[in-house]
Amino acid sequence: MASLIAACVVSNLRPDAGTVGITAIDKRPAIGAVKVGRLGLYADVQADRKNHGGADKAVYAYAQEDADFWSAELGRDLPPGWFGENLRVSGLDVTNARVGERWKIGATVEIEVTMPRSPCATFARWVGGADQRGWVKRFGAEGRLGAYLRVIRTGPVCAGDEIELLSAPADAPTILEVFRA
């Protein structure tokens, strides 16, 4: 059974060397239920709205199974929110999710897979240290990207909620296929 491990929102806006000057990548698990609106989770923010947010990138999901891979690779714990994700999920193959695939989370929230995350320099700076060098290429080459989602039906989500795959268009490309194209 697929489930929501954590719903994450911005913890702190941090100074960043990028063009925006700040980043909202520092996400942490919310306590209790979080309302999901058309443009994402309440209490969350995107500092770089040119590249993040909006209806087609309202929510970013990352799989625990992929986080476990990177935890072993980097030799450190990577808690929910570390990838800048809003939803840390388990039991879903997010990398092979198809564009247009729909998930139901909890009793009401329905979301639709739209596109892969493209790793960026802000993400590399967030990783930091020796791991930062070559991070964007390394992360992309591994193909464990996570997916952006559009909100179809709003409502609350909470850690532990079941995630149900509602539909997946058989002829649509996967997140990884879109990224590699």
C-alpha positions as CSV (number, residue, x, y, z in Angstrom):
1,M,0.0,0.0,0.0
2,A,1.3,3.4,-0.9
3,S,1.3,6.1,1.8
4,L,2.2,9.6,2.6
5,I,5.2,9.7,5.0
6,A,5.2,13.4,5.4
7,A,3.7,16.6,4.1
8,C,6.4,19.2,4.1
9,V,6.3,23.0,4.0
10,V,9.0,25.7,4.1
11,S,10.8,25.9,7.4
12,N,13.0,28.9,6.7
13,L,13.8,31.1,3.8
14,R,17.5,31.0,3.4
15,P,20.0,33.3,1.7
16,D,21.2,31.9,-1.6
17,A,23.9,32.8,-4.1
18,G,21.4,32.4,-7.0
19,T,19.7,35.2,-8.9
20,V,16.7,35.4,-6.5
21,G,18.9,35.8,-3.4
22,I,16.9,33.5,-1.2
23,T,15.6,29.9,-1.4
24,A,12.6,28.1,0.1
25,I,14.2,24.7,-0.4
26,D,14.4,24.1,3.4
27,K,11.2,22.1,3.8
28,R,10.2,20.2,7.0
29,P,7.4,17.9,7.9
30,A,4.2,19.7,9.1
31,I,2.6,18.5,12.3
32,G,-1.0,17.3,11.7
33,A,-3.1,17.9,8.7
34,V,-2.1,20.3,6.0
35,K,-4.6,21.8,3.5
36,V,-3.7,21.4,-0.1
37,G,-4.9,24.2,-2.3
38,R,-4.8,24.7,-6.1
39,L,-1.3,26.2,-5.8
40,G,0.2,23.8,-3.2
41,L,0.3,23.2,0.5
42,Y,-0.8,26.0,2.8
43,A,2.1,27.5,4.8
44,D,4.5,26.6,1.9
45,V,6.2,29.1,-0.4
46,Q,8.4,29.1,-3.5
47,A,11.0,31.9,-3.6
48,D,11.8,31.4,-7.3
49,R,8.4,31.5,-8.9
50,K,9.9,31.6,-12.4
51,N,11.1,28.0,-12.0
52,H,8.9,26.6,-9.2
53,G,5.2,26.7,-8.2
54,G,2.2,27.6,-10.3
55,A,-0.6,25.2,-11.3
56,D,1.6,22.6,-13.0
57,K,4.2,22.6,-10.3
58,A,2.0,23.1,-7.3
59,V,3.3,20.1,-5.4
60,Y,6.6,18.2,-5.6
61,A,6.6,14.5,-4.5
62,Y,9.7,12.4,-3.7
63,A,9.8,8.7,-3.0
64,Q,11.2,7.3,0.3
65,E,12.8,4.5,-1.7
66,D,14.8,7.1,-3.7
67,A,15.7,9.0,-0.6
68,D,17.0,5.7,0.9
69,F,19.2,5.2,-2.2
70,W,20.7,8.7,-1.8
71,S,21.1,8.3,1.9
72,A,23.3,5.3,1.3
73,E,25.2,7.1,-1.5
74,L,25.8,10.2,0.6
75,G,26.3,8.4,3.9
76,R,23.9,10.6,5.8
77,D,20.2,10.7,6.9
78,L,18.0,12.5,4.4
79,P,14.7,13.3,6.3
80,P,11.4,14.2,4.7
81,G,11.8,17.7,3.1
82,W,15.5,17.4,2.4
83,F,15.0,17.2,-1.4
84,G,12.7,20.3,-1.2
85,E,9.7,18.1,-1.6
86,N,6.2,18.7,-0.3
87,L,5.2,15.1,-0.2
88,R,7.5,12.2,0.9
89,V,5.7,9.1,-0.3
90,S,6.3,5.4,0.1
91,G,5.2,2.5,-2.1
92,L,4.9,4.6,-5.3
93,D,7.4,4.4,-8.2
94,V,7.5,8.2,-8.7
95,T,10.3,8.0,-11.3
96,N,8.1,5.8,-13.5
97,A,4.9,7.6,-12.9
98,R,3.3,8.6,-16.2
99,V,2.4,12.2,-17.1
100,G,-1.3,12.5,-16.5
101,E,-1.3,9.8,-13.8
102,R,-3.7,10.7,-10.9
103,W,-3.3,9.9,-7.3
104,K,-5.8,10.2,-4.4
105,I,-4.3,11.1,-1.0
106,G,-6.4,10.6,2.1
107,A,-10.2,11.1,1.7
108,T,-10.3,14.0,-0.8
109,V,-7.1,15.3,-2.3
110,E,-6.5,14.3,-6.0
111,I,-3.3,15.2,-7.8
112,E,-2.0,14.7,-11.3
113,V,1.6,14.0,-12.4
114,T,2.8,16.8,-14.7
115,M,6.6,16.7,-15.1
116,P,9.9,15.7,-13.6
117,R,12.0,17.9,-11.4
118,S,15.0,19.4,-13.1
119,P,17.9,19.6,-10.7
120,C,19.4,23.1,-10.4
121,A,22.3,25.0,-8.9
122,T,20.1,26.0,-5.9
123,F,19.6,22.3,-5.1
124,A,23.4,21.7,-5.5
125,R,24.2,24.5,-3.0
126,W,21.6,23.0,-0.6
127,V,23.4,19.6,-0.8
128,G,26.6,21.5,0.1
129,G,30.1,20.3,0.8
130,A,32.1,18.0,-1.4
131,D,28.8,16.4,-2.5
132,Q,27.8,19.7,-4.2
133,R,30.4,19.4,-7.0
134,G,28.8,17.6,-9.9
135,W,25.5,17.2,-8.0
136,V,23.2,18.4,-10.7
137,K,24.7,15.9,-13.2
138,R,24.9,13.1,-10.7
139,F,21.3,13.5,-9.6
140,G,20.0,13.8,-13.2
141,A,22.1,10.8,-14.4
142,E,20.7,8.6,-11.6
143,G,17.1,9.5,-12.7
144,R,15.6,9.5,-9.2
145,L,14.0,12.9,-9.8
146,G,10.7,13.1,-8.2
147,A,7.6,14.5,-9.8
148,Y,5.7,17.8,-9.9
149,L,2.0,17.6,-9.6
150,R,-1.1,19.6,-10.4
151,V,-3.9,19.8,-7.8
152,I,-7.2,18.5,-9.2
153,R,-9.1,18.3,-5.9
154,T,-8.2,20.2,-2.8
155,G,-8.4,19.2,0.8
156,P,-6.3,18.1,3.8
157,V,-3.5,15.5,3.9
158,C,-1.7,14.1,6.8
159,A,1.3,11.8,7.4
160,G,0.0,8.2,7.2
161,D,-2.7,8.9,4.6
162,E,-3.1,6.2,2.1
163,I,-2.3,7.0,-1.5
164,E,-4.4,5.4,-4.2
165,L,-3.4,5.3,-7.9
166,L,-6.6,6.4,-9.6
167,S,-5.5,6.2,-13.3
168,A,-2.4,6.1,-15.5
169,P,-2.6,6.8,-19.2
170,A,-0.8,3.7,-20.8
171,D,0.5,5.7,-23.7
172,A,1.9,8.7,-21.8
173,P,5.6,9.0,-21.1
174,T,7.1,8.4,-17.7
175,I,8.7,11.2,-15.6
176,L,12.1,9.7,-16.4
177,E,11.3,9.5,-20.2
178,V,10.3,13.1,-20.2
179,F,13.5,14.1,-18.4
180,R,15.8,12.1,-20.7
181,A,14.1,13.5,-23.8
